[in-house]
Amino acid sequence: MGQRSERRENVIHVVGDQWLPRCHNVKDLLARHRVPYRWVDTAEEDDEEDLPHAEATCVVFPDGSKLVDPTDEEIAQKLGFSTSPDESFYDLVIVGGGPAGLAAAVYASSEGLRTVVIEREVPGGQAGSSALIENYLGFPEGVSGAELASRAVTQAQKFGTEILLTRSAKELRDDHGYRVTTLDDGTEVVSHTVLLSMGVAYRKLEAKGAERLTGSGVYYGAAAAEAARFRGCDVCLLGSGNSAAQAALLLARYVRRLTIITIDESLETTMSQYLVERIGALPNVKLMTKTSVVEVKGEERVESLVTEDVDTKKRHELQTDALFVWIGATPHTGWLAGSVVRDKQGFVVAGRDLRRSHLEGWDEDRWPAPLESSMQGVFVAGDVRHGSVKRVGSAVGEGAMAVQLIHNYLRER
């Protein structure tokens, strides 16, 4: 590949075996941040870098410095991203940098509220990993989730929003009328108000072997980072929603054959019609309906899947080089247990969906505002809210609406 000539391109190099889970995670992180990088496969060019051992992933930066098996936080700091708050007190703490959180950040900061966004992974949420969003207002040709998130981050920071990356919220409590958010490193951030907009996390496939091979052929929401690597290969995709459809369209551009597996009777059950028609027109795509994946086989990488017919329970082994999983999502709200009311699935309950018995410490003549949780001054927007519409447009709208409700709350105080 030519190490010296490559470095003159001023891009980051990710050096590691393609089947190492950490190598995949690093590439996915950089791809979702839209940071240009070039991957060097040590299985083919093991003399490119002086790695401590073959099982390591090395990230080489344009200035010649390198990190071996770095954490996400180390990469973020090297890239100049903020990972700790500049202040100890804010008007608004936004937990989650998806469409709802970023929309709220833009409106809050532009209207003078000291605002910080806490994002445990990459801004954009689940929408940020979508290869193409075509039904979002104002983008008739579509926009990738990563580009939409990048624009929103730039817009929020333009107005003064502080964005912390690779940080998770671990606890939320009321302290004499102030909201205290504790981060995973123990830092406490105090604020007048909090907006919960964590979105949802990819639901993991429970089939035998899936967890062991995650990152080594089993991927969640990683089509943009991995599609080109499987050029000329046979891969499978499990799922049938709109995000799965966009991933399928991207993968089909590279792979020899793509098999879409779904437990539904047809793609129309959960997929927009225009996407169903596009997928149906692709000659290298095969559809398996009313089918589940019960086992993922392989030693160091995915080699085959065992599928099962939902009705007959008949099993079939299918050879494949990779499995991309899009089977829905669950809310990332375990850390809120005991703080705010959640439904049985973990979604945060707000507004008129709450009961008076949930409102301990509230004045009897006050009822939660729309989007306000059972803790006063703590609001919720986007996919993590109980009863929300799982669309980018609605998440953005709720984020904007939450800021107006927050202004009302602050005025009342």
VEXKE-63960 format. One line per 4 residues: their letters; for each residue z, y negated, x of C-alpha. Coordinates in nm, 4 decimals. Example, Ala and Ser with C-alpha at 12.3 -4.5 7.8 and 13.67 -1.06 7.14 Angstrom:
% residues 2
AS> 0.7800:0.4500:1.2300  0.7140:0.1060:1.3670
***
This chain:
% residues 413
MGQR> 0.0000:0.0000:0.0000  0.0567:-0.2340:0.2877  0.4043:-0.3777:0.2878  0.3258:-0.7074:0.4636
SERR> 0.0240:-0.7953:0.2518  0.2134:-0.7162:-0.0669  0.5027:-0.9441:0.0183  0.2687:-1.2370:0.0632
ENVI> 0.2047:-1.2089:-0.3096  0.5544:-1.3514:-0.3614  0.6635:-1.0835:-0.6053  0.9647:-0.8578:-0.6183
HVVG> 0.9202:-0.4974:-0.5074  1.0995:-0.2135:-0.6813  1.1032:0.0843:-0.4459  1.2073:0.4197:-0.5838
DQWL> 1.1067:0.7511:-0.7353  0.9429:0.7055:-1.0765  1.1729:0.9641:-1.2368  1.4988:0.8031:-1.1254
PRCH> 1.6744:0.6571:-1.4338  1.7965:0.3563:-1.2330  1.4445:0.2843:-1.1101  1.3277:0.2804:-1.4718
NVKD> 1.6174:0.0568:-1.5776  1.5429:-0.1982:-1.3046  1.1748:-0.2128:-1.3968  1.2594:-0.2486:-1.7645
LLAR> 1.5060:-0.5285:-1.6874  1.2486:-0.7237:-1.4855  0.9727:-0.6632:-1.7411  1.1847:-0.7925:-2.0291
HRVP> 1.2772:-1.0995:-1.8251  0.9051:-1.1451:-1.7519  0.9754:-1.1420:-1.3789  0.6661:-1.0269:-1.1824
YRWV> 0.7285:-0.7170:-0.9735  0.5392:-0.4434:-0.7944  0.6617:-0.0864:-0.8031  0.6392:0.1317:-0.4897
DTAE> 0.6760:0.5033:-0.5593  0.8767:0.6616:-0.2765  0.7414:1.0018:-0.3739  0.4026:0.8846:-0.2462
EDDE> 0.4957:0.6210:0.0140  0.8377:0.7123:0.1416  0.7875:0.5156:0.4634  0.7423:0.1821:0.2875
EDLP> 1.1092:0.0907:0.2963  1.4075:0.2043:0.4999  1.6078:0.3504:0.2127  1.9546:0.4962:0.2745
HAEA> 1.8587:0.8099:0.0830  1.5749:0.9382:-0.1329  1.7729:0.9072:-0.4563  1.8186:0.5312:-0.4204
TCVV> 1.6350:0.2463:-0.5888  1.5759:-0.0568:-0.3674  1.4850:-0.4025:-0.4915  1.3113:-0.6140:-0.2261
FPDG> 1.2875:-0.9883:-0.2892  1.0154:-1.2244:-0.1605  1.2529:-1.3674:0.1009  1.2865:-1.0200:0.2560
SKLV> 1.6389:-0.9527:0.1307  1.7048:-0.6277:-0.0485  1.9562:-0.4700:-0.2846  2.0101:-0.0940:-0.2976
DPTD> 2.0970:0.0510:-0.6388  2.1962:-0.2957:-0.7644  2.3780:-0.3584:-1.0892  2.2141:-0.5739:-1.3544
EEIA> 2.4619:-0.8470:-1.2685  2.3643:-0.8409:-0.8997  1.9961:-0.8704:-0.9889  2.0673:-1.1525:-1.2335
QKLG> 2.2668:-1.3451:-0.9733  1.9950:-1.2974:-0.7121  1.7366:-1.4297:-0.9569  1.9524:-1.7360:-1.0174
FSTS> 2.0673:-1.6477:-1.3691  2.4133:-1.7538:-1.4799  2.6683:-1.4741:-1.5238  2.9919:-1.6735:-1.5692
PDES> 3.0712:-1.9712:-1.7929  3.0685:-2.3231:-1.6501  3.3393:-2.4376:-1.8903  3.6440:-2.2854:-2.0550
FYDL> 3.5965:-2.4510:-2.3947  3.2938:-2.4837:-2.6233  3.2164:-2.5964:-2.9741  3.0214:-2.2758:-3.0338
VIVG> 3.0143:-1.9391:-2.8618  2.7118:-1.7287:-2.9589  2.7516:-1.3576:-2.8899  2.4041:-1.2083:-2.8617
GGPA> 2.0786:-1.3643:-2.7466  1.8355:-1.2162:-2.9983  1.6179:-1.4246:-3.2338  1.9163:-1.5277:-3.4488
GLAA> 2.1327:-1.6277:-3.1539  1.8579:-1.8152:-2.9732  1.7546:-2.0027:-3.2890  2.1164:-2.1043:-3.3432
AVYA> 2.1423:-2.2137:-2.9795  1.8384:-2.4406:-3.0109  1.9655:-2.6124:-3.3263  2.3300:-2.6318:-3.2157
SSEG> 2.2589:-2.7770:-2.8726  1.9971:-3.0185:-3.0024  2.2574:-3.1489:-3.2467  2.5218:-3.2079:-2.9824
LRTV> 2.7368:-2.8956:-2.9965  2.8542:-2.7582:-2.6623  2.7048:-2.4123:-2.6839  2.7078:-2.0973:-2.4745
VIER> 2.5185:-1.7741:-2.5392  2.6657:-1.4458:-2.4152  2.4006:-1.1756:-2.3730  2.4874:-0.8322:-2.2352
EVPG> 2.1277:-0.7344:-2.1532  1.8137:-0.9468:-2.1878  1.7495:-1.2342:-2.4324  1.5333:-1.1301:-2.7243
GQAG> 1.7342:-0.8386:-2.8550  1.5436:-0.5478:-3.0002  1.2577:-0.7820:-3.0905  1.2288:-0.8691:-2.7213
SSAL> 1.1078:-0.5183:-2.6403  0.8311:-0.5287:-2.9013  0.4868:-0.5128:-2.7427  0.3418:-0.7461:-3.0068
IENY> 0.4839:-0.9297:-3.3081  0.1985:-1.0148:-3.5425  0.3738:-1.1147:-3.8647  0.5840:-1.4014:-3.7284
LGFP> 0.4908:-1.7397:-3.8713  0.2749:-1.9559:-3.6457  0.1348:-1.6821:-3.4196  -0.1797:-1.5516:-3.5922
EGVS> -0.2872:-1.3652:-3.2787  0.0600:-1.2226:-3.2301  0.3140:-1.2774:-2.9547  0.5031:-1.0288:-2.7413
GAEL> 0.8745:-1.0095:-2.7971  0.9375:-1.0945:-2.4327  0.7239:-1.4101:-2.4503  0.8867:-1.5237:-2.7738
ASRA> 1.2316:-1.4749:-2.6204  1.1309:-1.6531:-2.2996  1.0065:-1.9559:-2.4936  1.3248:-1.9636:-2.7006
VTQA> 1.5435:-1.9484:-2.3882  1.3510:-2.2363:-2.2302  1.3814:-2.4375:-2.5492  1.7564:-2.3748:-2.5812
QKFG> 1.8228:-2.4609:-2.2178  1.6170:-2.7786:-2.2565  1.8813:-2.9011:-2.5021  2.1693:-2.7947:-2.2803
TEIL> 2.2570:-2.4441:-2.3979  2.4344:-2.2372:-2.1358  2.3188:-1.8740:-2.1270  2.5246:-1.5998:-1.9610
LTRS> 2.3449:-1.2765:-1.8811  2.4790:-0.9245:-1.8130  2.8048:-1.0188:-1.9831  2.9567:-0.8373:-2.2813
AKEL> 3.2157:-0.9601:-2.5275  3.5076:-0.7193:-2.5436  3.7552:-0.8879:-2.7770  3.7701:-1.1664:-3.0349
RDDH> 4.0921:-1.3175:-3.1593  4.2336:-1.6212:-3.3366  4.4716:-1.8293:-3.1274  4.6316:-2.1032:-3.3397
GYRV> 4.3023:-2.1972:-3.5011  4.0882:-2.1575:-3.1910  3.8578:-1.8615:-3.1282  3.9085:-1.6737:-2.8027
TTLD> 3.6278:-1.4453:-2.6816  3.7211:-1.2149:-2.3951  3.4368:-1.1004:-2.1687  3.4034:-0.7691:-1.9895
DGTE> 3.5262:-0.9198:-1.6614  3.8423:-1.0532:-1.8272  3.7228:-1.4133:-1.8589  3.8421:-1.5830:-2.1767
VVSH> 3.6175:-1.8386:-2.3458  3.7811:-2.0625:-2.6060  3.5834:-2.2311:-2.8824  3.6033:-2.3963:-3.2214
TVLL> 3.3548:-2.1487:-3.3691  3.1770:-1.8225:-3.2907  2.8444:-1.6846:-3.4092  2.8061:-1.3059:-3.4007
SMGV> 2.4384:-1.2268:-3.3468  2.4511:-0.9129:-3.1309  2.1726:-0.7483:-3.3249  2.1563:-0.3722:-3.3013
AYRK> 2.1244:-0.1112:-3.0279  1.8696:0.1674:-3.0184  1.9911:0.4818:-3.1908  2.0048:0.7634:-2.9410
LEAK> 1.8258:1.0919:-2.9960  2.0826:1.3699:-3.0346  1.8456:1.6544:-2.9484  1.9510:1.8932:-2.6737
GAER> 1.8478:1.7633:-2.3291  1.7682:1.4093:-2.4478  2.0701:1.2406:-2.2928  2.0295:1.4188:-1.9593
LTGS> 1.6646:1.3133:-1.9296  1.7062:0.9542:-2.0469  1.5261:0.7396:-1.7927  1.3482:1.0470:-1.6553
GVYY> 1.0868:1.0761:-1.9279  1.2945:0.9839:-2.2338  1.2725:0.6091:-2.2988  1.4140:0.3719:-2.5605
GAAA> 1.2185:0.0533:-2.6278  1.0529:0.0624:-2.2869  0.6836:0.0834:-2.3719  0.5984:-0.2440:-2.1987
AEAA> 0.7600:-0.1373:-1.8718  0.6339:0.2216:-1.8610  0.3027:0.2406:-2.0501  0.0707:0.1825:-1.7530
RFRG> 0.2510:0.4467:-1.5467  0.1386:0.7199:-1.7878  -0.2312:0.6406:-1.7621  -0.4274:0.9590:-1.8337
CDVC> -0.1162:1.1542:-1.9389  -0.0017:1.3120:-2.2654  0.3017:1.1438:-2.4216  0.4907:1.1530:-2.7499
LLGS> 0.6469:0.8807:-2.9591  0.9263:0.9546:-3.2066  0.9569:0.7041:-3.4909  0.7485:0.5242:-3.7508
GNSA> 0.8634:0.1645:-3.8024  0.6690:-0.1483:-3.7085  0.8214:-0.1638:-3.3594  0.7237:0.1987:-3.3062
AQAA> 0.3723:0.1154:-3.4246  0.3299:-0.1682:-3.1743  0.4589:0.0605:-2.8984  0.2086:0.3249:-3.0071
LLLA> -0.0808:0.0780:-2.9944  0.0197:-0.0241:-2.6424  0.0641:0.3330:-2.5181  -0.2675:0.4438:-2.6680
RYVR> -0.4479:0.1989:-2.4375  -0.3351:0.3970:-2.1335  -0.2557:0.7585:-2.2199  -0.4966:1.0467:-2.2669
RLTI> -0.3265:1.1631:-2.5832  -0.0439:1.0173:-2.7895  0.1423:1.2262:-3.0457  0.3432:1.0320:-3.3029
ITID> 0.6276:1.2352:-3.4519  0.8071:1.1235:-3.7683  1.0395:1.2826:-4.0220  0.8685:1.0830:-4.2978
ESLE> 0.5874:1.2164:-4.5124  0.3529:0.9442:-4.3878  0.3496:0.6338:-4.1712  0.3202:0.4165:-4.4814
TTMS> 0.6836:0.4953:-4.5661  0.8220:0.2545:-4.3027  0.5182:0.0887:-4.1410  0.3092:-0.2113:-4.2461
QYLV> -0.0320:-0.1161:-4.3781  -0.2306:-0.3119:-4.1175  -0.0584:-0.1127:-3.8431  -0.1165:0.2171:-4.0228
ERIG> -0.4883:0.1392:-4.0367  -0.5082:0.0472:-3.6674  -0.3293:0.3612:-3.5584  -0.5465:0.5736:-3.7881
ALPN> -0.8584:0.4396:-3.6153  -0.7472:0.5481:-3.2666  -0.9224:0.8663:-3.1471  -0.6507:0.9672:-2.8990
VKLM> -0.3592:0.9546:-3.1437  -0.2294:1.2616:-3.3280  0.0254:1.2431:-3.6094  0.2968:1.4981:-3.6855
TKTS> 0.4777:1.4137:-4.0116  0.7926:1.5692:-4.1605  0.8835:1.6800:-3.8101  1.1936:1.6311:-3.5951
VVEV> 1.2630:1.6795:-3.2243  1.5426:1.9313:-3.1644  1.5211:1.9764:-2.7876  1.3827:1.8014:-2.4812
KGEE> 1.3026:2.0358:-2.1939  1.2622:1.9762:-1.8225  1.4495:2.0058:-1.4960  1.4201:1.6667:-1.3241
RVES> 1.1810:1.5089:-1.5782  1.0525:1.5697:-1.9294  0.8137:1.8635:-1.9450  0.8045:1.9611:-2.3127
LVTE> 0.9600:1.9087:-2.6555  1.0725:2.1535:-2.9198  0.9845:2.0217:-3.2656  1.0960:2.1508:-3.6025
DVDT> 0.9235:2.1266:-3.9389  1.1609:1.9540:-4.1819  1.0709:2.1872:-4.4699  0.9961:2.5264:-4.3167
KKRH> 1.2281:2.4910:-4.0123  0.9500:2.6437:-3.8055  0.9700:2.5397:-3.4402  0.6942:2.4576:-3.1970
ELQT> 0.6976:2.3703:-2.8263  0.4806:2.0762:-2.7267  0.3919:1.9945:-2.3657  0.4356:1.6268:-2.2826
DALF> 0.4948:1.3934:-1.9905  0.7271:1.1541:-2.1744  0.9007:1.0812:-2.5034  0.9351:0.7241:-2.6304
VWIG> 1.2054:0.6989:-2.8976  1.2134:0.4464:-3.1833  1.4388:0.6015:-3.4489  1.6252:0.2978:-3.5720
ATPH> 1.9321:0.1222:-3.4505  2.3057:0.0839:-3.4947  2.5147:-0.2361:-3.4739  2.6950:-0.3089:-3.1487
TGWL> 3.0250:-0.4026:-3.3139  3.2829:-0.1520:-3.1927  3.4557:-0.4281:-2.9969  3.5240:-0.6145:-3.3229
AGSV> 3.7468:-0.3441:-3.4729  4.0565:-0.5151:-3.6109  3.9060:-0.8623:-3.5768  3.6559:-0.8953:-3.8620
VRDK> 3.5680:-0.6803:-4.1612  3.2777:-0.4394:-4.1096  3.1114:-0.1916:-4.3440  3.1068:0.1845:-4.2908
QGFV> 2.8010:0.1585:-4.0641  2.9606:-0.1139:-3.8524  2.7679:-0.4146:-3.9855  2.9702:-0.7356:-4.0199
VAGR> 3.0502:-0.8342:-4.3786  3.0238:-1.2035:-4.4669  3.0345:-1.4537:-4.7517  3.0533:-1.3250:-5.1084
DLRR> 3.0342:-0.9649:-4.9883  3.3948:-1.0028:-4.8748  3.6918:-0.9367:-5.1028  3.9954:-1.1578:-5.1407
SHLE> 4.2055:-0.8786:-4.9886  4.0012:-0.9172:-4.6674  4.0983:-1.2830:-4.6277  4.4453:-1.2665:-4.4790
GWDE> 4.5720:-1.6135:-4.3879  4.3066:-1.7977:-4.5898  4.3939:-2.0723:-4.8399  4.3623:-1.9389:-5.1925
DRWP> 4.1213:-2.2176:-5.2907  3.8852:-2.1513:-4.9998  3.6204:-1.8809:-4.9934  3.4048:-1.7854:-4.6915
APLE> 3.0821:-1.9793:-4.6605  2.7578:-1.7827:-4.6621  2.7355:-1.6051:-4.3243  3.1074:-1.6629:-4.2560
SSMQ> 3.3065:-1.3499:-4.1689  3.6631:-1.2594:-4.2628  3.7885:-1.4633:-3.9634  3.7622:-1.8340:-4.0350
GVFV> 3.5147:-2.0119:-3.8111  3.3413:-1.6891:-3.7118  2.9909:-1.6587:-3.8537  2.7308:-1.3818:-3.8400
AGDV> 2.3504:-1.3910:-3.8400  2.0609:-1.1524:-3.7944  2.0421:-0.7757:-3.7960  2.4143:-0.7261:-3.7305
RHGS> 2.5043:-0.8767:-4.0688  2.5707:-0.6464:-4.3625  2.2746:-0.6619:-4.6021  2.0439:-0.8520:-4.3684
VKRV> 1.6648:-0.8287:-4.3807  1.5531:-0.6675:-4.0556  1.2767:-0.9147:-3.9668  1.2403:-1.1641:-3.6822
GSAV> 1.1652:-1.4471:-3.9243  1.4778:-1.3877:-4.1312  1.6946:-1.3622:-3.8177  1.5648:-1.6989:-3.6943
GEGA> 1.6273:-1.8505:-4.0372  1.9841:-1.7201:-4.0491  2.0508:-1.8534:-3.6991  1.9365:-2.1994:-3.8044
MAVQ> 2.1315:-2.1800:-4.1309  2.4485:-2.0760:-3.9465  2.4468:-2.4001:-3.7465  2.4546:-2.6091:-4.0647
LIHN> 2.7450:-2.4003:-4.1940  2.9228:-2.4475:-3.8615  2.8817:-2.8249:-3.8888  3.0347:-2.8078:-4.2369
YLRE> 3.3254:-2.6028:-4.1052  3.3925:-2.8451:-3.8217  3.3833:-3.1437:-4.0582  3.6346:-2.9730:-4.2893
R> 3.8688:-2.9204:-3.9964
***
